[in-house]
Amino acid sequence: MRYRHQGCVSADERGDDICGAWARFEVDAEKLDCALDDLIMGRPGVVTYEDNYVPDEPDGASDFSFPHEFLWGGFIQVLPGRQGLGRDWTWTSDLDGTSVEETAADVYPLKDSAYFAGCKAEPDPSRRFDCLLAWKAGEALSTCDDGGVIEYPTIVP
């Protein structure tokens, strides 16, 4: 299962805390509920989530005042025995270059089915999404690799 929400979309009215003044956060509730169903059942597979946000230029801003592109996401590989391997990452690109920051790839116990059923019952899709992101129960059981930051500077010809 791949879950991709629409993320930050241009807003005619004021933006929100997640996306800033020029956009609002939007969730694809149908795909989110499908991902939550997989987590409720503990069905082995992969749930991914990501947001590719390329902002419109806000009034009065120049190309030099904010990142040109921003991408964040992660995955939960649901394993047998209600365990999950997960990693989150953030990728940014601006005039200084590109960087990718990743968390460690850790195996955690999944929260129980009742937790994810409660997430699915939440009427606000944004809160359902936040609930999905809090999938880990307890401490990491193992670490597959460490996280870190990779920087790629802009090459000026």
C-alpha positions as CSV (number, residue, x, y, z in Angstrom):
1,M,0.0,0.0,0.0
2,R,1.3,3.4,-0.9
3,Y,-0.3,6.4,0.7
4,R,0.5,9.8,-0.8
5,H,-1.4,12.8,0.5
6,Q,-1.7,15.9,-1.5
7,G,0.1,17.9,1.1
8,C,0.6,21.7,0.8
9,V,-1.7,23.2,-1.8
10,S,-2.0,26.8,-2.7
11,A,-4.6,28.6,-0.7
12,D,-6.7,31.6,-1.8
13,E,-7.2,32.4,1.9
14,R,-4.7,32.4,4.7
15,G,-2.4,29.3,5.0
16,D,-1.9,27.1,8.0
17,D,0.8,26.2,10.6
18,I,2.1,23.2,8.6
19,C,2.5,24.8,5.2
20,G,3.0,28.5,6.0
21,A,1.2,31.7,4.9
22,W,0.8,30.8,1.3
23,A,-0.6,27.2,1.4
24,R,-2.7,24.8,3.4
25,F,-2.3,21.1,4.3
26,E,-4.6,18.7,2.5
27,V,-5.1,15.0,3.1
28,D,-6.4,12.3,0.8
29,A,-8.8,10.7,3.3
30,E,-9.7,7.7,1.2
31,K,-6.0,6.6,0.7
32,L,-5.3,7.4,4.4
33,D,-8.1,5.1,5.5
34,C,-6.8,2.3,3.3
35,A,-3.3,2.6,5.0
36,L,-5.0,2.6,8.4
37,D,-6.9,-0.6,7.5
38,D,-3.5,-2.2,6.7
39,L,-2.1,-1.2,10.1
40,I,-5.3,-2.3,11.9
41,M,-4.9,-5.8,10.3
42,G,-1.1,-5.8,10.7
43,R,-1.0,-6.9,7.1
44,P,2.7,-7.3,5.9
45,G,3.5,-4.7,3.3
46,V,4.7,-1.1,3.0
47,V,2.9,2.1,3.8
48,T,4.6,5.1,2.4
49,Y,3.7,8.7,2.9
50,E,5.2,11.8,1.2
51,D,4.6,15.4,0.3
52,N,6.3,17.1,-2.7
53,Y,5.7,20.8,-2.1
54,V,6.8,23.4,-4.7
55,P,5.4,26.7,-3.4
56,D,3.9,29.4,-5.5
57,E,5.8,32.7,-4.9
58,P,4.0,34.6,-2.2
59,D,3.3,38.3,-2.7
60,G,6.4,40.4,-2.2
61,A,8.8,37.4,-2.1
62,S,11.6,36.9,-4.5
63,D,13.1,33.5,-5.6
64,F,15.8,34.1,-3.1
65,S,13.7,34.3,0.0
66,F,12.5,30.7,0.5
67,P,13.4,27.1,-0.6
68,H,12.4,26.3,-4.2
69,E,11.3,22.8,-3.4
70,F,10.7,20.7,-0.3
71,L,9.9,17.0,0.0
72,W,9.3,15.0,3.1
73,G,8.0,11.6,3.8
74,G,8.8,8.2,5.2
75,F,7.7,4.6,5.2
76,I,6.5,1.8,7.5
77,Q,7.3,-1.7,6.3
78,V,4.8,-3.8,8.3
79,L,6.5,-7.0,9.4
80,P,5.1,-10.3,10.8
81,G,4.3,-10.2,14.5
82,R,3.0,-6.6,14.5
83,Q,6.4,-5.0,14.0
84,G,7.3,-2.2,11.6
85,L,10.5,-1.0,10.0
86,G,10.3,2.7,9.6
87,R,12.3,5.8,8.4
88,D,11.4,9.4,7.9
89,W,13.2,11.8,5.7
90,T,13.3,15.5,4.5
91,W,14.8,16.7,1.3
92,T,15.2,20.4,0.5
93,S,16.5,22.2,-2.5
94,D,17.4,25.9,-2.6
95,L,20.0,28.2,-4.0
96,D,22.7,26.8,-1.7
97,G,22.2,23.2,-2.9
98,T,20.2,20.2,-1.8
99,S,20.2,18.2,1.4
100,V,18.6,15.0,2.6
101,E,18.1,14.3,6.3
102,E,17.0,10.8,7.2
103,T,16.2,9.2,10.6
104,A,17.7,5.9,11.4
105,A,15.9,2.8,9.9
106,D,14.5,1.2,13.1
107,V,12.3,-1.7,13.8
108,Y,9.5,-1.0,16.4
109,P,6.5,-2.8,17.7
110,L,3.4,-1.5,16.0
111,K,0.7,0.0,18.2
112,D,-2.3,-2.3,18.6
113,S,-5.2,-2.6,16.2
114,A,-7.5,-0.6,18.6
115,Y,-5.1,2.4,18.3
116,F,-5.3,2.4,14.5
117,A,-9.1,1.8,14.6
118,G,-9.3,5.0,16.8
119,C,-7.2,6.9,14.3
120,K,-9.6,5.8,11.5
121,A,-12.6,7.0,13.6
122,E,-11.1,10.5,14.0
123,P,-13.3,12.8,11.9
124,D,-10.5,15.3,11.0
125,P,-8.3,13.8,8.2
126,S,-5.3,15.8,9.3
127,R,-5.6,14.3,12.8
128,R,-6.0,10.8,11.3
129,F,-2.7,11.4,9.4
130,D,-0.9,12.6,12.6
131,C,-2.2,9.5,14.3
132,L,-0.7,7.3,11.5
133,L,2.6,9.0,12.0
134,A,2.6,8.0,15.7
135,W,2.6,4.3,14.8
136,K,5.5,3.2,17.0
137,A,4.9,1.4,20.3
138,G,7.7,1.4,22.8
139,E,11.4,1.5,22.2
140,A,13.3,0.4,19.0
141,L,13.8,-3.3,18.8
142,S,16.7,-3.0,16.4
143,T,18.4,-0.5,14.1
144,C,19.1,-1.4,10.5
145,D,21.2,1.7,9.8
146,D,21.9,5.1,11.2
147,G,20.3,8.3,9.9
148,G,22.2,11.4,8.9
149,V,22.4,14.4,6.6
150,I,23.8,14.4,3.1
151,E,24.5,17.8,1.5
152,Y,24.9,18.4,-2.2
153,P,26.1,21.9,-2.9
154,T,24.9,23.8,-5.9
155,I,27.5,23.7,-8.7
156,V,27.9,27.0,-10.3
157,P,29.2,26.8,-13.9
